[in-house]
Amino acid sequence: MRIPVELATRVQAACWHTSAEPIAALRAWRAAHPGPLIDPELPAHYERLAAPITPPGVVWRAGLDRVLPPES
């Protein structure tokens, strides 16, 4: 399926707009915690920071779920 460039650009921009603050927080946290996340609490904290980030793939999958018939 081909997506018009304008739509792809708009979705990416919208995802960035709504995720800019969480991305900045996650980048700052990651800079403060480089390397492997050995402490068992660190991965959970990372996931909490990453949860509000909306990747474009989530938008595309949600759109496809709305237009494709359910699997039988």
ZALUMMI-737957 format. One record per residue (C-alpha): residue in three letters; x, y, z. Coordinates in nm, 3 decimals. Example, Ala and Ser with C-alpha at 12.3 -4.5 7.8 and 13.67 -1.06 7.14 Angstrom:
BEGIN
<rec resn="ala" east="1.230" north="-0.450" up="0.780"/>
<rec resn="ser" east="1.367" north="-0.106" up="0.714"/>
***
This chain:
BEGIN
<rec resn="met" east="0.000" north="0.000" up="0.000"/>
<rec resn="arg" east="0.142" north="0.337" up="-0.095"/>
<rec resn="ile" east="0.086" north="0.629" up="0.139"/>
<rec resn="pro" east="0.085" north="0.980" up="-0.006"/>
<rec resn="val" east="0.399" north="1.169" up="0.096"/>
<rec resn="glu" east="0.194" north="1.454" up="0.240"/>
<rec resn="leu" east="0.006" north="1.214" up="0.470"/>
<rec resn="ala" east="0.323" north="1.036" up="0.583"/>
<rec resn="thr" east="0.486" north="1.372" up="0.657"/>
<rec resn="arg" east="0.182" north="1.490" up="0.849"/>
<rec resn="val" east="0.162" north="1.173" up="1.061"/>
<rec resn="gln" east="0.532" north="1.191" up="1.143"/>
<rec resn="ala" east="0.502" north="1.559" up="1.237"/>
<rec resn="ala" east="0.197" north="1.489" up="1.455"/>
<rec resn="cys" east="0.375" north="1.205" up="1.633"/>
<rec resn="trp" east="0.676" north="1.425" up="1.695"/>
<rec resn="his" east="0.459" north="1.713" up="1.818"/>
<rec resn="thr" east="0.273" north="1.499" up="2.069"/>
<rec resn="ser" east="0.585" north="1.309" up="2.177"/>
<rec resn="ala" east="0.851" north="1.582" up="2.188"/>
<rec resn="glu" east="0.846" north="1.629" up="2.567"/>
<rec resn="pro" east="0.849" north="1.256" up="2.651"/>
<rec resn="ile" east="1.127" north="1.201" up="2.395"/>
<rec resn="ala" east="1.335" north="1.478" up="2.553"/>
<rec resn="ala" east="1.278" north="1.329" up="2.900"/>
<rec resn="leu" east="1.371" north="0.981" up="2.777"/>
<rec resn="arg" east="1.687" north="1.110" up="2.606"/>
<rec resn="ala" east="1.792" north="1.294" up="2.922"/>
<rec resn="trp" east="1.725" north="0.988" up="3.136"/>
<rec resn="arg" east="1.917" north="0.765" up="2.895"/>
<rec resn="ala" east="2.212" north="1.008" up="2.897"/>
<rec resn="ala" east="2.213" north="0.982" up="3.275"/>
<rec resn="his" east="2.196" north="0.600" up="3.255"/>
<rec resn="pro" east="2.428" north="0.494" up="2.969"/>
<rec resn="gly" east="2.508" north="0.132" up="2.901"/>
<rec resn="pro" east="2.315" north="-0.177" up="3.004"/>
<rec resn="leu" east="2.026" north="-0.132" up="3.245"/>
<rec resn="ile" east="2.152" north="-0.372" up="3.511"/>
<rec resn="asp" east="1.944" north="-0.245" up="3.802"/>
<rec resn="pro" east="1.611" north="-0.432" up="3.782"/>
<rec resn="glu" east="1.413" north="-0.111" up="3.841"/>
<rec resn="leu" east="1.569" north="0.080" up="3.551"/>
<rec resn="pro" east="1.392" north="-0.100" up="3.263"/>
<rec resn="ala" east="1.053" north="-0.034" up="3.427"/>
<rec resn="his" east="1.140" north="0.334" up="3.466"/>
<rec resn="tyr" east="1.249" north="0.346" up="3.101"/>
<rec resn="glu" east="0.918" north="0.192" up="2.995"/>
<rec resn="arg" east="0.721" north="0.448" up="3.199"/>
<rec resn="leu" east="0.908" north="0.730" up="3.027"/>
<rec resn="ala" east="0.864" north="0.573" up="2.682"/>
<rec resn="ala" east="0.491" north="0.493" up="2.722"/>
<rec resn="pro" east="0.355" north="0.835" up="2.616"/>
<rec resn="ile" east="0.566" north="0.840" up="2.298"/>
<rec resn="thr" east="0.359" north="0.775" up="1.984"/>
<rec resn="pro" east="0.562" north="0.618" up="1.704"/>
<rec resn="pro" east="0.419" north="0.657" up="1.351"/>
<rec resn="gly" east="0.389" north="0.279" up="1.322"/>
<rec resn="val" east="0.126" north="0.280" up="1.597"/>
<rec resn="val" east="-0.082" north="0.528" up="1.395"/>
<rec resn="trp" east="-0.048" north="0.324" up="1.074"/>
<rec resn="arg" east="-0.141" north="-0.004" up="1.248"/>
<rec resn="ala" east="-0.443" north="0.156" up="1.412"/>
<rec resn="gly" east="-0.557" north="0.287" up="1.073"/>
<rec resn="leu" east="-0.519" north="-0.054" up="0.914"/>
<rec resn="asp" east="-0.706" north="-0.217" up="1.201"/>
<rec resn="arg" east="-0.998" north="0.016" up="1.130"/>
<rec resn="val" east="-1.020" north="-0.058" up="0.758"/>
<rec resn="leu" east="-0.925" north="-0.426" up="0.732"/>
<rec resn="pro" east="-1.185" north="-0.688" up="0.813"/>
<rec resn="pro" east="-1.125" north="-0.883" up="1.136"/>
<rec resn="glu" east="-0.945" north="-1.216" up="1.105"/>
<rec resn="ser" east="-1.172" north="-1.518" up="1.114"/>
***
